[in-house]
Amino acid sequence: MRSWPEMYSDPVFFEMYSDPVFLPMTRTLSCGPFTFALDRALVMGIVNVTADSFSDGGQFLSGDAAFAHAMKLHDEGADIVDLGGESTRPGAAEVPQAEELARVLPVVERLALEGLAVSVDTQKPGVMKRAIDAGAAMINDVNAFRASGAIAAVAESGAGLAVMHMQGTPATMQADPQYVDVVTEVGDFLLARAAELEAAGVAKGRIVIDPGFGFGKTLEHNRELFRGLRLLAGSGYPVLAGLSRKSTLGTITGRPVGERLSASVAAAMLAVQNGALIVRVHDVRETVDALKVLAAFGEAR
């Protein structure tokens, strides 16, 4: 496995990946019964089945409300709907597994029956396995499948796997994040986790990498990572970018969380221009429209 510094010094790598319209080595994303062509950016819609998420905590805590919102996002153009039963906002407390399962599984089952590609955002191997059995097509793990038993829970499933970088835990990650070179450190971490998944038998076409904007990063760390998205995309794994409504955008714009729509759409568009192939967003309709315009008038997938 090549490290990021080795890639930086490789003129062939830079020739291939300095252009914002390059195609990744992985041309499709396999998520259980779904295969997504990566000739355009995919939109992942967020459904927080939680009481304390930073943006919409409590709004979709009931199964019926979560199901209705997921169907709305699907109708607005979401390729994948990402369901989370445990908040991962800064300072969030852990939710017991039984409670997380009770929040998520009934909604997964209903959405799978409707034919939706459902991702489940969880760190717990027990939730991962039960969610896949219930019909989840993807597992999105902010802990990068580092928990004991996590890889075993997903390796043979066929589900897509989103591997995210986080420094610390949700409870501690924003206390005092430190890096020498955030792009190199995050990139090396993601490549190592992807390699471990592949060593366990996971096909490369199932793996997505996520630099984890806001997860143990300051504003400047997030800025550096954003500038490094092309390098991450050059790894050959599709890059997922999640900046929707985050505090970084609030710091930049001075807007409260409920007034960050424009900033979130702008961030999603810029992420795609810089190589991201999946954007995880709250505001699906607006993001889908913006990406259609970008594809029509710009140089985007």
VODREN-410531 format. One line per field, with one value per residue (C-alpha): residue in one letter; x, y, z; residue number from 1. Coordinates in steps of 0.001 Angstrom, whole numbers, plus 524288, in hexadecimal, padded with zeros to 5 digits. Last residue first. Example, Ala and Ser with C-alpha at 12.3 -4.5 7.8 and 13.67 -1.06 7.14 Angstrom:
! VODREN-410531
aa (s|a)
c1 (83566|8300C)
c2 (7FBDC|7EE6C)
c3 (81BE4|81E78)
i (2|1)
***
This chain:
! VODREN-410531
aa (r|a|e|g|f|a|a|l|v|k|l|a|d|v|t|e|r|v|d|h|v|r|v|i|l|a|g|n|q|v|a|l|m|a|a|a|v|s|a|s|l|r|e|g|v|p|r|g|t|i|t|g|l|t|s|k|r|s|l|g|a|l|v|p|y|g|s|g|a|l|l|r|l|g|r|f|l|e|r|n|h|e|l|t|k|g|f|g|f|g|p|d|i|v|i|r|g|k|a|v|g|a|a|e|l|e|a|a|r|a|l|l|f|d|g|v|e|t|v|v|d|v|y|q|p|d|a|q|m|t|a|p|t|g|q|m|h|m|v|a|l|g|a|g|s|e|a|v|a|a|i|a|g|s|a|r|f|a|n|v|d|n|i|m|a|a|g|a|d|i|a|r|k|m|v|g|p|k|q|t|d|v|s|v|a|l|g|e|l|a|l|r|e|v|v|p|l|v|r|a|l|e|e|a|q|p|v|e|a|a|g|p|r|t|s|e|g|g|l|d|v|i|d|a|g|e|d|h|l|k|m|a|h|a|f|a|a|d|g|s|l|f|q|g|g|d|s|f|s|d|a|t|v|n|v|i|g|m|v|l|a|r|d|l|a|f|t|f|p|g|c|s|l|t|r|t|m|p|l|f|v|p|d|s|y|m|e|f|f|v|p|d|s|y|m|e|p|w|s|r|m)
c1 (7B18F|7B5C6|7BC25|7B29E|7A670|79DAC|7A42B|7A485|79644|792A6|79B04|79373|78668|78A91|78F92|782E7|77A94|7832A|78464|789ED|79621|7A056|7A7AE|7ACF0|7B6C5|7C00B|7CA77|7CC9A|7C10B|7B8BB|7BD55|7BAEB|7ACDA|7AA98|7B091|7A7F9|79BE4|79F81|7A26A|7955A|78DFD|79508|789F4|784E2|79273|794C3|79BA2|7A89B|7AC9B|7B9EE|7B786|7AA28|7AFF3|7B9D8|7AEA4|7A8BD|79C5D|7A054|7AEF7|7AF52|7B85A|7B905|7C4CC|7C46C|7D089|7DB5B|7E4F7|7E40C|7D77A|7DF53|7E8E0|7DDC9|7D7AC|7E404|7DEE3|7D334|7DC43|7E3E0|7D772|7D257|7DF24|7DE17|7D051|7D4D7|7D401|7D044|7C479|7C114|7C386|7C542|7CEB1|7C4EB|7C91A|7BFE9|7C1E8|7B951|7C0C8|7CD35|7C766|7C721|7CE86|7D47E|7E0E0|7D828|7D2DB|7E094|7E4DF|7D969|7DD43|7EB65|7E774|7DE8B|7E913|7F362|7EA2A|7E669|7F496|7F93D|7EE2D|7EF3D|7FDD8|80327|7F5BB|7EEE2|7E0A2|7DE42|7D103|7C9EB|7CB04|7C78D|7B97C|7B8E4|7C518|7D367|7D841|7CE2A|7D0A2|7C563|7C403|7B753|7B47C|7AB6E|7A492|7A8A5|7A6CE|7B347|7BB87|7B0FF|7B04D|7BE2A|7C342|7BC01|7BF9A|7C7AC|7C54F|7CE67|7C477|7C7F3|7C2E5|7B9A3|7B39F|7AA3F|7A49F|79E4D|7934C|78B04|780B9|77D43|788A1|791A1|78C05|78D81|79BC6|79F39|797A2|79F5E|7AC1C|7A972|7AED1|7A276|79D6F|7946A|79393|786F3|78592|776E6|76E4C|7620A|7643E|771B4|76B72|76262|76D19|776A4|76C54|7694B|777E3|77BF3|775EA|77491|7825E|787DB|78069|78583|79355|79392|795A2|7A2FD|7A385|7A5AA|7B00A|7B25A|7A73E|7A74F|798F2|7945A|78948|78E77|7881D|78EFA|78621|78D2A|78ABC|78375|77B57|7706E|767C9|7725C|7731A|76456|764C1|76F0A|766C3|75AD0|76283|768CC|75BA8|75552|76076|75FF2|76C88|76B40|76AEB|771B3|77F2A|77EBF|78B89|794C2|78F0E|7891C|77C9D|78061|77B02|78387|78032|78ACF|789D2|7954B|79700|79F5F|7A8F2|7A907|7AF85|7B0A9|7A6FD|79FC7|79D8F|792B8|78F97|799D2|7A074|7AA3D|7B010|7B433|7BFC5|7CA46|7D6C7|7D159|7CD9E|7D520|7CD40|7D49B|7E1AB|7ED46|7EACA|7F151|7FCDB|7FE8D|7FF28|808A9|81162|8124F|81706|80989|8066D|81234|80E2D|8007D|80575|80571|80000)
c2 (83640|8446D|84DFF|85910|85DBF|851C2|849EC|855A0|85873|84A72|84B3C|85734|85086|8447E|84CFF|854C1|8488B|84161|84B18|842FD|83EF1|8344D|836B0|82B25|82B85|83592|83A0C|84895|84CDE|8439E|849F8|85778|853F8|84E34|85A14|86359|85B77|85BD3|86A6C|86D59|864D4|869C2|8713E|86716|864B0|872E0|87B9F|882A6|87E6E|87832|8741D|86EBD|8672F|86116|85E73|854C5|8571D|84CE5|84A8A|83C05|83800|829E9|8264F|81AE7|81259|812EF|81A33|825CC|829E3|82C88|834C3|83C2D|83E98|8451A|85314|84E9E|84816|854B0|85C79|8525D|852F7|861D6|86151|857FB|84952|83E00|83A16|846D3|841B9|83312|82FE6|82604|81A01|810FE|80251|7F877|7F8E9|7F51C|7E7CA|7E43E|7D795|7DA4E|7DF76|7E8F4|7EE39|7EFB6|7F6CE|8003A|8030D|80591|80E57|81621|81804|81BE0|825EA|82BB8|82CFD|8325F|83C30|84069|842D0|84463|84281|846A8|846AC|84D5B|84A78|8486C|8399A|836F8|831F6|82EBC|82670|82979|82D94|82912|823EB|81D66|81065|80EEB|800A2|7FBA8|7EF1D|7E21E|7DB7C|7D3A2|7DE57|7E53B|7DF41|7D9CB|7E783|7ECCA|7E1CD|7EA41|7F867|7FDEB|7FDC2|80BC1|81201|81B14|80EC7|80F89|8021C|8000F|7F85F|7F6FD|7EC60|7E7A3|7DDF8|7E95C|7F102|7E571|7E3D9|7F238|7F3EC|7E90F|7EE5D|7FBB9|80823|80BB2|8138E|80A6E|80BD2|808BD|8070C|80826|7FD75|80035|7F38E|7F8B5|8050E|7FD75|7F47D|7FF9F|80747|7FBCA|7F9AD|8078C|80C39|7FF02|7FB65|807EC|8056C|7F77E|7FC0A|80620|81412|81A32|82861|8336E|83DA5|8415B|83BED|82D30|82B2C|81D1F|81727|81B16|81899|81C40|81C59|8194B|81E98|82A59|830B4|8386C|82C49|82552|830B8|83035|82173|8235D|82DDE|8251F|819B7|82223|82801|81A98|814D9|81FCB|8274E|82F3C|83D2E|839DD|83E8B|8461C|84D85|84986|83BED|83A6E|83265|82924|82272|82B7D|82A1B|82F67|82E8B|82922|82F6A|82880|82FD2|82C2F|821B4|81993|80F30|80A12|7FB8B|7F7DE|7EA36|7EB58|7F876|7F7B8|804A7|805BE|80B5D|80887|80DD2|81B7C|8241E|830D0|83D5D|845A9|8440E|842AC|83418|82D9A|836E2|83756|8289C|827BA|831F7|829B1|8320A|8343B|825CD|821FE|82BEA|825E6|8184F|80D4C|80000)
c3 (7CC02|7CC07|7C2BF|7C31F|7BC33|7BBBB|7C685|7CFA3|7CCB1|7CFD7|7DC24|7E0B2|7DE5B|7E604|7F122|7F213|7F213|7FBD6|806E0|81215|80AD3|80905|7FC56|7F4B4|7E991|7EF48|7E5A1|7E769|7DF2E|7E74C|7F3E9|7EE2E|7EB11|7F89A|7FF3B|7F762|7FAE7|80950|80926|802C7|80C73|81892|81F1B|828BD|82E45|831AA|827A5|829A2|81BFF|81E4B|82C60|828E6|81D95|826CC|8303E|826C0|81ED0|814AF|81466|81157|8065F|80196|7F95E|7EFDB|7F166|7E72F|7EFE4|7E6AB|7ED52|7F9AA|7F1D5|7EB70|7F8D6|7FDFD|7FD5D|80551|80EF5|810C1|81308|81CBA|82441|8244D|829BE|8344C|832E6|83BCF|833D9|82D15|81F5B|82035|81532|80FA3|80802|8007F|7FF26|7F80E|7EB23|7F250|7F53A|803A6|80646|81397|80D25|805BB|81288|817EF|80B9E|80CD0|81AE1|81703|80BAF|8149C|81EF0|81508|80F1F|81C47|8205F|81358|81233|82087|82072|82E52|83426|840C3|844EF|8521C|85825|84B40|84B13|85952|859F6|84B7E|84D5B|84AD2|83D61|83386|825E7|81EC9|817B9|8100F|80D2A|8027E|80624|80020|80D3C|80E98|814AE|81CA0|82A38|82981|8270D|832E6|83C35|84556|841B9|8374A|82C3E|8282C|834D0|82D6B|8279E|81C20|81929|80BF1|8058A|811CF|81039|81DE1|81DF3|81ABC|8263B|82F6F|82BC8|82CD0|8398C|84000|83A7D|840BD|83A8C|83338|827A1|82038|81180|80A6A|7FBB9|7FA55|7F48C|7FC83|80408|8076F|80CE4|815E1|81AEC|81D1D|8249C|82D95|82FDF|83365|8400F|846BB|8429C|84874|85512|8563E|85338|85E1B|85906|85B30|85F77|855CC|858E1|84AB3|8425E|84012|84337|84405|83C14|82ECD|82199|814EC|808F0|7FC3C|7EE92|7F3F2|7E940|7EF9D|7EFED|7F7BE|80125|80302|80510|80F91|8160F|81655|81BF1|8266D|82A4E|82B04|832E3|83CDE|83F2D|832BA|837E6|844A6|84097|833DA|8332E|83E20|84018|84D9F|84D96|842CA|836AD|82E82|82016|8171C|8084E|80096|7F340|7E92D|7E086|7D235|7C9D2|7D623|7D202|7DDDC|7DFC3|7E918|7EE2E|7F8FB|7F726|7EBF6|7E7A6|7D97E|7D213|7DC51|7D645|7D7F6|7CC7B|7CA9F|7C997|7D386|7CC4F|7D5AC|7D68B|7CAF8|7C95A|7D817|7D928|7CDCA|7D443|7E0CB|7EC29|7F21A|7F08F|7F8AE|80307|802F7|80619|7FC39|80000)
i (301|300|299|298|297|296|295|294|293|292|291|290|289|288|287|286|285|284|283|282|281|280|279|278|277|276|275|274|273|272|271|270|269|268|267|266|265|264|263|262|261|260|259|258|257|256|255|254|253|252|251|250|249|248|247|246|245|244|243|242|241|240|239|238|237|236|235|234|233|232|231|230|229|228|227|226|225|224|223|222|221|220|219|218|217|216|215|214|213|212|211|210|209|208|207|206|205|204|203|202|201|200|199|198|197|196|195|194|193|192|191|190|189|188|187|186|185|184|183|182|181|180|179|178|177|176|175|174|173|172|171|170|169|168|167|166|165|164|163|162|161|160|159|158|157|156|155|154|153|152|151|150|149|148|147|146|145|144|143|142|141|140|139|138|137|136|135|134|133|132|131|130|129|128|127|126|125|124|123|122|121|120|119|118|117|116|115|114|113|112|111|110|109|108|107|106|105|104|103|102|101|100|99|98|97|96|95|94|93|92|91|90|89|88|87|86|85|84|83|82|81|80|79|78|77|76|75|74|73|72|71|70|69|68|67|66|65|64|63|62|61|60|59|58|57|56|55|54|53|52|51|50|49|48|47|46|45|44|43|42|41|40|39|38|37|36|35|34|33|32|31|30|29|28|27|26|25|24|23|22|21|20|19|18|17|16|15|14|13|12|11|10|9|8|7|6|5|4|3|2|1)
***
